[in-house]
């Protein structure tokens, strides 16, 4: 029997603002083809775990320091995802680069949001405030966010959605980060979750 909804896992490391955007979008009926089944954190004190709890979503903590190696960490992640029958993995501020062993197992089933218009300000080392610092340093007038499929190359997978955001005079990395989140990331990520979930259940 075909699935009516794709099971979504959100992988987090910190505050979980993008997770919250997806939770809110599911509640608001923006996401109808997928449901958040699981939140996995690689940081036991991530506030995102509280957000999952508040929303009644199951959560698991998988720690590299406990598993011992990257391979063991990814194996544990895979086992956890399999236990919850996950169809789609969303990286929402997940601060671990996943290897080809992991990403090839979930081809076109892992998506990530990046706070720039890829191919600008992306790749190894470009995350968090650093992205916005570099954009301001370069003097770009427009930045934005990108949701893309994840492969073994950091920020290297196929682009799903992009949205531009203006850089304003007097912007700091912090003000720019906030605007990119509010105007782009929190809109794009739920839209992409819906798009990819719809595709999965249609397969």
C-alpha positions in Angstrom: 0.0 0.0 0.0 1.3 3.4 -0.9 2.2 5.7 1.9 0.0 8.7 2.5 2.8 10.7 4.2 6.6 10.5 4.2 8.2 10.0 7.5 10.6 12.9 8.1 13.6 13.0 10.5 15.2 16.3 11.4 18.9 16.3 12.4 19.9 19.1 14.7 22.8 20.3 16.8 21.6 23.6 18.4 18.7 25.9 19.0 16.4 24.3 16.4 14.9 27.4 14.8 14.7 25.7 11.4 13.1 22.7 13.1 10.5 25.0 14.6 9.8 26.4 11.2 9.0 22.9 9.9 6.9 22.0 13.0 4.9 25.2 12.5 4.5 24.6 8.8 3.2 21.1 9.4 0.7 22.5 12.0 -0.4 25.2 9.6 -1.0 22.7 6.8 1.8 24.0 4.6 3.4 20.5 4.9 0.7 17.9 4.1 2.8 15.1 2.4 5.2 14.5 5.2 5.1 14.3 9.0 8.0 14.8 11.4 8.5 11.4 13.0 11.8 12.0 14.7 14.4 14.6 15.8 18.0 13.4 16.1 20.6 15.6 17.9 24.4 15.1 18.1 24.4 17.4 21.1 22.6 16.3 24.2 22.0 19.8 25.4 20.6 21.2 22.1 17.5 23.3 22.7 16.0 21.7 19.6 15.4 18.6 21.8 13.1 20.7 24.0 11.3 21.9 20.9 10.7 18.3 19.8 9.4 17.4 23.3 7.0 20.4 23.3 5.7 19.3 19.9 5.3 15.7 21.0 7.9 14.4 18.5 10.2 11.5 19.4 13.8 12.4 19.8 17.1 10.5 20.0 20.6 11.7 20.8 23.5 10.1 18.9 27.0 11.2 20.0 30.2 10.7 18.1 32.2 10.7 21.4 30.1 7.7 22.5 30.1 5.8 19.2 33.9 6.4 18.9 34.4 6.8 15.2 32.6 8.5 12.3 31.8 5.2 10.7 30.2 3.9 14.0 28.4 7.3 14.4 26.9 7.0 10.9 26.0 3.3 11.5 24.1 4.3 14.7 22.4 7.1 12.8 21.3 4.7 10.0 20.0 2.2 12.6 18.0 4.9 14.4 16.5 6.2 11.1 15.6 2.6 10.1 13.9 2.0 13.4 11.6 4.9 12.7 11.1 4.0 9.0 12.3 7.4 7.9 11.9 8.4 4.3 13.3 11.9 4.3 16.2 13.4 6.3 16.4 17.1 6.9 19.6 18.7 8.1 18.6 21.7 10.1 21.8 23.2 11.6 23.4 19.8 11.9 27.0 20.4 12.6 28.5 17.2 11.3 29.7 16.5 7.7 28.3 13.2 6.6 30.5 10.9 4.5 29.7 9.3 1.1 29.0 6.0 2.9 26.0 7.7 4.6 24.8 10.1 1.9 24.9 7.4 -0.9 22.6 5.3 1.2 19.9 8.0 1.0 20.2 9.4 -2.5 17.9 12.3 -3.0 16.5 11.7 0.5 18.6 14.2 2.5 18.1 17.9 2.2 19.9 20.8 3.9 19.3 24.5 4.1 22.4 26.8 3.6 22.3 30.5 4.4 23.6 31.8 1.1 22.8 31.6 -2.6 24.9 28.6 -3.6 27.5 28.6 -5.2 28.4 31.7 -3.2 29.8 31.4 0.3 29.4 27.7 0.6 31.4 24.5 1.1 33.8 23.4 3.8 34.0 25.8 6.7 31.1 28.0 5.6 28.4 27.7 8.2 26.6 29.9 10.7 27.7 33.5 11.1 30.8 32.9 9.0 28.7 32.8 5.8 27.2 36.3 6.6 30.6 37.7 7.6 32.0 36.7 4.3 29.0 38.0 2.3 29.4 41.4 4.0 33.2 41.4 3.5 32.7 40.8 -0.2 30.1 43.6 -0.4 27.4 41.7 -2.1 24.1 43.5 -2.4 22.0 40.3 -2.4 22.3 37.2 -0.4 19.7 34.6 0.5 19.3 30.9 1.3 19.4 27.6 -0.6 17.8 24.2 0.1 19.7 21.5 -1.7 20.0 17.7 -1.8 23.0 16.5 0.3 25.8 14.4 -1.2 29.4 13.7 -0.1 30.5 17.2 -1.1 29.7 19.9 1.4 26.9 22.1 -0.1 27.5 20.2 -3.4 24.2 18.6 -4.1 21.5 19.6 -6.5 19.6 22.8 -5.7 15.9 22.4 -4.9 14.9 26.0 -4.0 16.5 29.4 -3.5 15.3 32.7 -2.3 17.2 36.1 -2.4 17.4 38.5 0.5 18.7 42.1 0.2 21.7 43.1 2.1 21.1 46.5 3.8 23.4 49.4 4.6 24.6 49.0 8.2 24.0 45.2 8.3 26.0 43.2 10.8 26.5 39.5 10.4 23.9 39.1 13.1 21.2 41.3 11.5 21.9 39.7 8.1 21.6 36.2 9.6 18.3 37.0 11.2 16.8 38.5 8.0 18.0 35.5 5.9 16.4 33.1 8.4 13.1 35.0 8.6 12.7 35.9 4.9 14.3 32.8 3.3 15.3 29.8 5.4 12.1 29.5 7.4 10.0 29.7 4.2 12.2 27.6 1.9 12.8 24.7 4.2 9.1 23.8 4.8 8.4 24.3 1.1 11.2 21.9 0.2 10.1 19.3 2.8 6.6 19.4 1.2 8.0 19.1 -2.4 10.3 16.2 -1.7 7.8 14.4 0.6 5.2 14.6 -2.2 7.6 13.2 -4.6 8.5 10.3 -2.2 4.9 9.2 -1.6 4.2 9.4 -5.4 7.0 7.0 -6.2 
